[in-house]
Amino acid sequence: MFKKQADMVTEVRENMRGGQGSVVLESIFTPQELKGRCRMFSRIILEPGCSIGRHEHDQEEEIYYVLSGKGLVDDNGQVREIGPGDAVKTGGGEFHSITNNGNEPLIFIAAVLLFN
């Protein structure tokens, strides 16, 4: 399946998961298109000062892969700096959050994979 960026669904969520500001989610492929154990495969944009609040993943795992920008990720209680080429995986009841603490957009791919 080939898909042009213009055909990808984009939405803006305010204060996502209790975070700050706006989060832009561009669905690369929707769950219906994937027909598998992936409930989200998106490019996410966080402008400076914006964040996705702390949330848990149970019976699934979420992977972030940073394309550009920098930020702070709380990986189950351990806060780390994150930047281009870095990745984080959270699942099995663990939690995470991510904040753009830089001066440019933080852009990353997010995939949520179901255990069953």
PyMOL CGO cylinders between C-alpha atoms (Angstrom):
from pymol import cmd
from pymol.cgo import CYLINDER

trace = [
    CYLINDER, 0.00, 0.00, 0.00, 1.38, 3.39, -1.03, 0.3, 1, 1, 1, 1, 1, 1,
    CYLINDER, 1.38, 3.39, -1.03, 0.14, 6.52, 0.69, 0.3, 1, 1, 1, 1, 1, 1,
    CYLINDER, 0.14, 6.52, 0.69, 0.97, 10.16, -0.02, 0.3, 1, 1, 1, 1, 1, 1,
    CYLINDER, 0.97, 10.16, -0.02, 1.46, 12.50, 2.92, 0.3, 1, 1, 1, 1, 1, 1,
    CYLINDER, 1.46, 12.50, 2.92, -1.47, 14.59, 1.66, 0.3, 1, 1, 1, 1, 1, 1,
    CYLINDER, -1.47, 14.59, 1.66, -3.73, 11.56, 2.22, 0.3, 1, 1, 1, 1, 1, 1,
    CYLINDER, -3.73, 11.56, 2.22, -2.69, 11.06, 5.86, 0.3, 1, 1, 1, 1, 1, 1,
    CYLINDER, -2.69, 11.06, 5.86, -5.21, 12.13, 8.48, 0.3, 1, 1, 1, 1, 1, 1,
    CYLINDER, -5.21, 12.13, 8.48, -3.91, 14.92, 10.75, 0.3, 1, 1, 1, 1, 1, 1,
    CYLINDER, -3.91, 14.92, 10.75, -5.48, 15.95, 14.03, 0.3, 1, 1, 1, 1, 1, 1,
    CYLINDER, -5.48, 15.95, 14.03, -4.56, 18.38, 16.79, 0.3, 1, 1, 1, 1, 1, 1,
    CYLINDER, -4.56, 18.38, 16.79, -5.14, 17.41, 20.42, 0.3, 1, 1, 1, 1, 1, 1,
    CYLINDER, -5.14, 17.41, 20.42, -5.02, 19.94, 23.22, 0.3, 1, 1, 1, 1, 1, 1,
    CYLINDER, -5.02, 19.94, 23.22, -3.47, 19.00, 26.56, 0.3, 1, 1, 1, 1, 1, 1,
    CYLINDER, -3.47, 19.00, 26.56, -3.00, 15.38, 25.45, 0.3, 1, 1, 1, 1, 1, 1,
    CYLINDER, -3.00, 15.38, 25.45, -2.94, 12.97, 28.39, 0.3, 1, 1, 1, 1, 1, 1,
    CYLINDER, -2.94, 12.97, 28.39, -2.83, 15.98, 30.74, 0.3, 1, 1, 1, 1, 1, 1,
    CYLINDER, -2.83, 15.98, 30.74, 0.15, 17.55, 28.97, 0.3, 1, 1, 1, 1, 1, 1,
    CYLINDER, 0.15, 17.55, 28.97, 0.68, 21.17, 27.95, 0.3, 1, 1, 1, 1, 1, 1,
    CYLINDER, 0.68, 21.17, 27.95, -0.31, 22.84, 24.68, 0.3, 1, 1, 1, 1, 1, 1,
    CYLINDER, -0.31, 22.84, 24.68, -1.12, 21.28, 21.32, 0.3, 1, 1, 1, 1, 1, 1,
    CYLINDER, -1.12, 21.28, 21.32, 0.02, 17.96, 19.89, 0.3, 1, 1, 1, 1, 1, 1,
    CYLINDER, 0.02, 17.96, 19.89, -0.16, 17.34, 16.14, 0.3, 1, 1, 1, 1, 1, 1,
    CYLINDER, -0.16, 17.34, 16.14, -0.74, 13.68, 15.20, 0.3, 1, 1, 1, 1, 1, 1,
    CYLINDER, -0.74, 13.68, 15.20, -0.39, 12.61, 11.59, 0.3, 1, 1, 1, 1, 1, 1,
    CYLINDER, -0.39, 12.61, 11.59, -1.63, 9.04, 11.12, 0.3, 1, 1, 1, 1, 1, 1,
    CYLINDER, -1.63, 9.04, 11.12, 0.84, 7.42, 8.73, 0.3, 1, 1, 1, 1, 1, 1,
    CYLINDER, 0.84, 7.42, 8.73, -1.39, 4.36, 8.61, 0.3, 1, 1, 1, 1, 1, 1,
    CYLINDER, -1.39, 4.36, 8.61, -4.63, 4.00, 10.56, 0.3, 1, 1, 1, 1, 1, 1,
    CYLINDER, -4.63, 4.00, 10.56, -5.40, 0.86, 12.58, 0.3, 1, 1, 1, 1, 1, 1,
    CYLINDER, -5.40, 0.86, 12.58, -7.99, -0.09, 9.94, 0.3, 1, 1, 1, 1, 1, 1,
    CYLINDER, -7.99, -0.09, 9.94, -5.31, 0.09, 7.22, 0.3, 1, 1, 1, 1, 1, 1,
    CYLINDER, -5.31, 0.09, 7.22, -2.84, -1.97, 9.27, 0.3, 1, 1, 1, 1, 1, 1,
    CYLINDER, -2.84, -1.97, 9.27, -5.30, -4.77, 10.15, 0.3, 1, 1, 1, 1, 1, 1,
    CYLINDER, -5.30, -4.77, 10.15, -2.96, -6.12, 12.77, 0.3, 1, 1, 1, 1, 1, 1,
    CYLINDER, -2.96, -6.12, 12.77, -1.71, -5.62, 16.29, 0.3, 1, 1, 1, 1, 1, 1,
    CYLINDER, -1.71, -5.62, 16.29, -0.85, -1.95, 15.88, 0.3, 1, 1, 1, 1, 1, 1,
    CYLINDER, -0.85, -1.95, 15.88, -3.37, 0.60, 17.12, 0.3, 1, 1, 1, 1, 1, 1,
    CYLINDER, -3.37, 0.60, 17.12, -1.32, 3.68, 16.22, 0.3, 1, 1, 1, 1, 1, 1,
    CYLINDER, -1.32, 3.68, 16.22, 1.47, 4.48, 13.77, 0.3, 1, 1, 1, 1, 1, 1,
    CYLINDER, 1.47, 4.48, 13.77, 1.87, 8.26, 13.61, 0.3, 1, 1, 1, 1, 1, 1,
    CYLINDER, 1.87, 8.26, 13.61, 4.25, 11.15, 13.17, 0.3, 1, 1, 1, 1, 1, 1,
    CYLINDER, 4.25, 11.15, 13.17, 3.89, 13.46, 16.16, 0.3, 1, 1, 1, 1, 1, 1,
    CYLINDER, 3.89, 13.46, 16.16, 4.90, 17.11, 16.40, 0.3, 1, 1, 1, 1, 1, 1,
    CYLINDER, 4.90, 17.11, 16.40, 5.38, 18.90, 19.71, 0.3, 1, 1, 1, 1, 1, 1,
    CYLINDER, 5.38, 18.90, 19.71, 6.11, 22.62, 19.49, 0.3, 1, 1, 1, 1, 1, 1,
    CYLINDER, 6.11, 22.62, 19.49, 8.46, 24.16, 22.11, 0.3, 1, 1, 1, 1, 1, 1,
    CYLINDER, 8.46, 24.16, 22.11, 6.91, 24.00, 25.57, 0.3, 1, 1, 1, 1, 1, 1,
    CYLINDER, 6.91, 24.00, 25.57, 4.32, 21.39, 24.58, 0.3, 1, 1, 1, 1, 1, 1,
    CYLINDER, 4.32, 21.39, 24.58, 4.07, 17.91, 26.06, 0.3, 1, 1, 1, 1, 1, 1,
    CYLINDER, 4.07, 17.91, 26.06, 2.19, 14.62, 26.22, 0.3, 1, 1, 1, 1, 1, 1,
    CYLINDER, 2.19, 14.62, 26.22, 1.39, 13.95, 29.87, 0.3, 1, 1, 1, 1, 1, 1,
    CYLINDER, 1.39, 13.95, 29.87, 2.24, 10.90, 31.91, 0.3, 1, 1, 1, 1, 1, 1,
    CYLINDER, 2.24, 10.90, 31.91, 0.30, 7.82, 30.87, 0.3, 1, 1, 1, 1, 1, 1,
    CYLINDER, 0.30, 7.82, 30.87, 0.51, 4.06, 31.27, 0.3, 1, 1, 1, 1, 1, 1,
    CYLINDER, 0.51, 4.06, 31.27, 0.57, 1.29, 28.68, 0.3, 1, 1, 1, 1, 1, 1,
    CYLINDER, 0.57, 1.29, 28.68, -0.95, -2.00, 29.86, 0.3, 1, 1, 1, 1, 1, 1,
    CYLINDER, -0.95, -2.00, 29.86, -1.36, -4.98, 27.49, 0.3, 1, 1, 1, 1, 1, 1,
    CYLINDER, -1.36, -4.98, 27.49, 0.51, -2.94, 24.86, 0.3, 1, 1, 1, 1, 1, 1,
    CYLINDER, 0.51, -2.94, 24.86, 3.75, -1.10, 24.28, 0.3, 1, 1, 1, 1, 1, 1,
    CYLINDER, 3.75, -1.10, 24.28, 4.52, 2.26, 22.70, 0.3, 1, 1, 1, 1, 1, 1,
    CYLINDER, 4.52, 2.26, 22.70, 7.69, 3.11, 20.84, 0.3, 1, 1, 1, 1, 1, 1,
    CYLINDER, 7.69, 3.11, 20.84, 8.92, 6.66, 20.18, 0.3, 1, 1, 1, 1, 1, 1,
    CYLINDER, 8.92, 6.66, 20.18, 11.64, 7.24, 17.57, 0.3, 1, 1, 1, 1, 1, 1,
    CYLINDER, 11.64, 7.24, 17.57, 12.89, 10.83, 17.38, 0.3, 1, 1, 1, 1, 1, 1,
    CYLINDER, 12.89, 10.83, 17.38, 13.39, 12.35, 13.93, 0.3, 1, 1, 1, 1, 1, 1,
    CYLINDER, 13.39, 12.35, 13.93, 14.30, 15.93, 14.91, 0.3, 1, 1, 1, 1, 1, 1,
    CYLINDER, 14.30, 15.93, 14.91, 14.34, 18.32, 17.84, 0.3, 1, 1, 1, 1, 1, 1,
    CYLINDER, 14.34, 18.32, 17.84, 15.03, 17.53, 21.46, 0.3, 1, 1, 1, 1, 1, 1,
    CYLINDER, 15.03, 17.53, 21.46, 13.10, 16.91, 24.61, 0.3, 1, 1, 1, 1, 1, 1,
    CYLINDER, 13.10, 16.91, 24.61, 12.78, 15.19, 27.94, 0.3, 1, 1, 1, 1, 1, 1,
    CYLINDER, 12.78, 15.19, 27.94, 11.15, 11.81, 28.32, 0.3, 1, 1, 1, 1, 1, 1,
    CYLINDER, 11.15, 11.81, 28.32, 10.06, 10.37, 31.66, 0.3, 1, 1, 1, 1, 1, 1,
    CYLINDER, 10.06, 10.37, 31.66, 10.59, 6.65, 31.12, 0.3, 1, 1, 1, 1, 1, 1,
    CYLINDER, 10.59, 6.65, 31.12, 8.85, 4.97, 34.06, 0.3, 1, 1, 1, 1, 1, 1,
    CYLINDER, 8.85, 4.97, 34.06, 10.32, 7.45, 36.54, 0.3, 1, 1, 1, 1, 1, 1,
    CYLINDER, 10.32, 7.45, 36.54, 13.70, 7.98, 34.90, 0.3, 1, 1, 1, 1, 1, 1,
    CYLINDER, 13.70, 7.98, 34.90, 13.94, 11.35, 33.14, 0.3, 1, 1, 1, 1, 1, 1,
    CYLINDER, 13.94, 11.35, 33.14, 16.28, 11.42, 30.16, 0.3, 1, 1, 1, 1, 1, 1,
    CYLINDER, 16.28, 11.42, 30.16, 17.14, 13.82, 27.37, 0.3, 1, 1, 1, 1, 1, 1,
    CYLINDER, 17.14, 13.82, 27.37, 16.02, 12.58, 23.96, 0.3, 1, 1, 1, 1, 1, 1,
    CYLINDER, 16.02, 12.58, 23.96, 17.06, 13.71, 20.47, 0.3, 1, 1, 1, 1, 1, 1,
    CYLINDER, 17.06, 13.71, 20.47, 17.38, 12.63, 16.84, 0.3, 1, 1, 1, 1, 1, 1,
    CYLINDER, 17.38, 12.63, 16.84, 17.99, 8.89, 16.45, 0.3, 1, 1, 1, 1, 1, 1,
    CYLINDER, 17.99, 8.89, 16.45, 16.99, 8.11, 20.06, 0.3, 1, 1, 1, 1, 1, 1,
    CYLINDER, 16.99, 8.11, 20.06, 14.18, 5.69, 20.86, 0.3, 1, 1, 1, 1, 1, 1,
    CYLINDER, 14.18, 5.69, 20.86, 12.16, 4.71, 23.92, 0.3, 1, 1, 1, 1, 1, 1,
    CYLINDER, 12.16, 4.71, 23.92, 9.81, 1.73, 24.46, 0.3, 1, 1, 1, 1, 1, 1,
    CYLINDER, 9.81, 1.73, 24.46, 7.22, 1.65, 27.22, 0.3, 1, 1, 1, 1, 1, 1,
    CYLINDER, 7.22, 1.65, 27.22, 4.81, -1.18, 27.99, 0.3, 1, 1, 1, 1, 1, 1,
    CYLINDER, 4.81, -1.18, 27.99, 3.55, -3.88, 30.30, 0.3, 1, 1, 1, 1, 1, 1,
    CYLINDER, 3.55, -3.88, 30.30, 2.09, -1.43, 32.85, 0.3, 1, 1, 1, 1, 1, 1,
    CYLINDER, 2.09, -1.43, 32.85, 4.97, 1.07, 32.71, 0.3, 1, 1, 1, 1, 1, 1,
    CYLINDER, 4.97, 1.07, 32.71, 4.38, 4.79, 32.10, 0.3, 1, 1, 1, 1, 1, 1,
    CYLINDER, 4.38, 4.79, 32.10, 5.98, 7.62, 30.20, 0.3, 1, 1, 1, 1, 1, 1,
    CYLINDER, 5.98, 7.62, 30.20, 5.61, 11.27, 29.21, 0.3, 1, 1, 1, 1, 1, 1,
    CYLINDER, 5.61, 11.27, 29.21, 7.47, 13.52, 26.76, 0.3, 1, 1, 1, 1, 1, 1,
    CYLINDER, 7.47, 13.52, 26.76, 8.13, 17.27, 26.74, 0.3, 1, 1, 1, 1, 1, 1,
    CYLINDER, 8.13, 17.27, 26.74, 9.68, 19.53, 24.13, 0.3, 1, 1, 1, 1, 1, 1,
    CYLINDER, 9.68, 19.53, 24.13, 12.17, 21.60, 26.13, 0.3, 1, 1, 1, 1, 1, 1,
    CYLINDER, 12.17, 21.60, 26.13, 13.99, 22.84, 23.03, 0.3, 1, 1, 1, 1, 1, 1,
    CYLINDER, 13.99, 22.84, 23.03, 13.62, 25.82, 20.69, 0.3, 1, 1, 1, 1, 1, 1,
    CYLINDER, 13.62, 25.82, 20.69, 12.37, 23.93, 17.62, 0.3, 1, 1, 1, 1, 1, 1,
    CYLINDER, 12.37, 23.93, 17.62, 9.61, 21.37, 17.00, 0.3, 1, 1, 1, 1, 1, 1,
    CYLINDER, 9.61, 21.37, 17.00, 10.20, 17.90, 18.45, 0.3, 1, 1, 1, 1, 1, 1,
    CYLINDER, 10.20, 17.90, 18.45, 9.16, 15.44, 15.73, 0.3, 1, 1, 1, 1, 1, 1,
    CYLINDER, 9.16, 15.44, 15.73, 8.95, 11.70, 16.34, 0.3, 1, 1, 1, 1, 1, 1,
    CYLINDER, 8.95, 11.70, 16.34, 7.30, 8.52, 15.14, 0.3, 1, 1, 1, 1, 1, 1,
    CYLINDER, 7.30, 8.52, 15.14, 5.02, 6.77, 17.65, 0.3, 1, 1, 1, 1, 1, 1,
    CYLINDER, 5.02, 6.77, 17.65, 3.77, 3.21, 17.32, 0.3, 1, 1, 1, 1, 1, 1,
    CYLINDER, 3.77, 3.21, 17.32, 1.44, 1.47, 19.78, 0.3, 1, 1, 1, 1, 1, 1,
    CYLINDER, 1.44, 1.47, 19.78, 1.64, -2.32, 19.51, 0.3, 1, 1, 1, 1, 1, 1,
    CYLINDER, 1.64, -2.32, 19.51, -0.87, -4.61, 21.20, 0.3, 1, 1, 1, 1, 1, 1,
    CYLINDER, -0.87, -4.61, 21.20, 0.34, -7.67, 23.13, 0.3, 1, 1, 1, 1, 1, 1,
    CYLINDER, 0.34, -7.67, 23.13, -2.55, -9.89, 21.97, 0.3, 1, 1, 1, 1, 1, 1,
]
cmd.load_cgo(trace, "trace")
